[in-house]
Amino acid sequence: MMKVYGSRISYYTGKLEMYLRYRAIPYELLPTVGNERKLLDGAGVVQMPVVELDDGRWLTDSTPILAWLDAQQDGAPIYPADPVLRFAALLIEDYADEWLWRPSMHYRWSYLQSREYASSVLADELLSHMWLPRWFKKRLLIRRQLGGFVRGDGVSDATWDHVEGGVLRAFACLESILAQRRFVLGDAPSIADFGLMGPMFRHLAQDPTPSEVMRQRAPGVYAWVARMWNTRASRGAPRFVSQLDQPIGELLVEACETHLVQLRENASAYARGVKRYDQVIQGCQYRAVPTSRYRVWCLEELRREWSELEPAAREELRRHLPQEEASVLWHDSLPKPSDYDPERRAPFNRGINVFGKGVPG
Ligand SMILES: N[C@@H](CCC(=O)N[C@@H](CS)C(=O)NCC(=O)O)C(=O)O
């Protein structure tokens, strides 16, 4: 049976678990803590999730893991065949993976009820081997996560409302989409739905503070998260929308104005060799956010997908994307390549953390 090293409340482990359930692939969930040596030897990185296959191969990074697993399946792929829908879905996945991360960590660690819950689960799940009082373990976890991933990722009084506003806008876009169909692109889940399960499943639908917001403001999103957990792949081909419609267009605009602008600013900071940089997103000034080499690679991957599109598909996408914010997809080259995974072996390559050695330093 496949071994998944992660946590029951981890963002990207939740995304992978959603997929494994959908395909009825059995797996065993194991903690990363205590297995660090093995993970470093096997996958080159300690992060959640890392997968160990029965044949001894190791995989990491949920995005290429899902792509590889899906290519092994007999059933209809979760990646749309239509190139326009495929690109839109990959952009939504990346936005969910990398942009909605900050607000999800904020809602988990900035609010007392949520951090009480999350630190209790993680102390019991990951630190049970440590002979320390439980309250002390919780305090260690809160300091690490709140200091590193919330305050250390640019959440401050000045950005607080914008950080939360991003979640409310995502909820509103998804509510309009889900008022029309059961999943983001049609009557079956695609990689857009699985990508969105990172933030939506183990964080926003499960942590006490944001899950109440979701229930009150986005009940359709709440129902969709449960529907994802309860849906198994069927034999038939999925019926996806024939073209991008207005509600998806609105979500794509939000992804470009937030995520693509951050990817652009991050790539420029990476080229300048600075560890932290300032950025303005939708008019909100973020100070001293951490630079990520991994996210330069994310942008390279999106640019590669874009460059492989036929002119007609690009034209169709450009009708829906805000030109300035989206132009990082097609403009010139990036100021400095990430040089990550040059042989394109992911998810079987030596992985890297999103930030430094795990937490933004
Ligand atoms: N790109 C990776 C990101 C994985 C990731 O960053 N996972 C988080 C936890 S959900 C993590 O392990 N963070 C590093 C840390 O906390 O040390 C993926 O998509 O799987």
The ligand as a MOL file (V3000), in Angstrom:
LIG
                    3D

  0  0  0     0  0            999 V3000
M  V30 BEGIN CTAB
M  V30 COUNTS 20 19 0 0 0
M  V30 BEGIN ATOM
M  V30 1 N 4.6120 22.2810 -3.2710 0
M  V30 2 C 4.3610 21.3370 -2.2170 0
M  V30 3 C 4.1720 22.0730 -0.9050 0
M  V30 4 C 4.0910 21.1910 0.2920 0
M  V30 5 C 4.1140 22.0060 1.5760 0
M  V30 6 O 4.6550 23.1140 1.6150 0
M  V30 7 N 3.5200 21.4570 2.6370 0
M  V30 8 C 3.5430 22.1490 3.9080 0
M  V30 9 C 2.5350 21.6080 4.9030 0
M  V30 10 S 0.8730 21.5090 4.3000 0
M  V30 11 C 4.9050 21.9030 4.5080 0
M  V30 12 O 5.3510 20.7870 4.5640 0
M  V30 13 N 5.5690 22.9850 4.9330 0
M  V30 14 C 6.9080 22.9260 5.4220 0
M  V30 15 C 7.0320 23.0620 6.8990 0
M  V30 16 O 6.0490 23.3950 7.5730 0
M  V30 17 O 8.1440 22.7990 7.3800 0
M  V30 18 C 3.1260 20.5200 -2.5750 0
M  V30 19 O 2.3040 20.9720 -3.3790 0
M  V30 20 O 3.0100 19.3830 -2.0990 0
M  V30 END ATOM
M  V30 BEGIN BOND
M  V30 1 1 1 2
M  V30 2 1 2 3
M  V30 3 1 2 18
M  V30 4 1 3 4
M  V30 5 1 4 5
M  V30 6 2 5 6
M  V30 7 1 5 7
M  V30 8 1 7 8
M  V30 9 1 8 9
M  V30 10 1 8 11
M  V30 11 1 9 10
M  V30 12 2 11 12
M  V30 13 1 11 13
M  V30 14 1 13 14
M  V30 15 1 14 15
M  V30 16 2 15 16
M  V30 17 1 15 17
M  V30 18 2 18 19
M  V30 19 1 18 20
M  V30 END BOND
M  V30 END CTAB
M  END
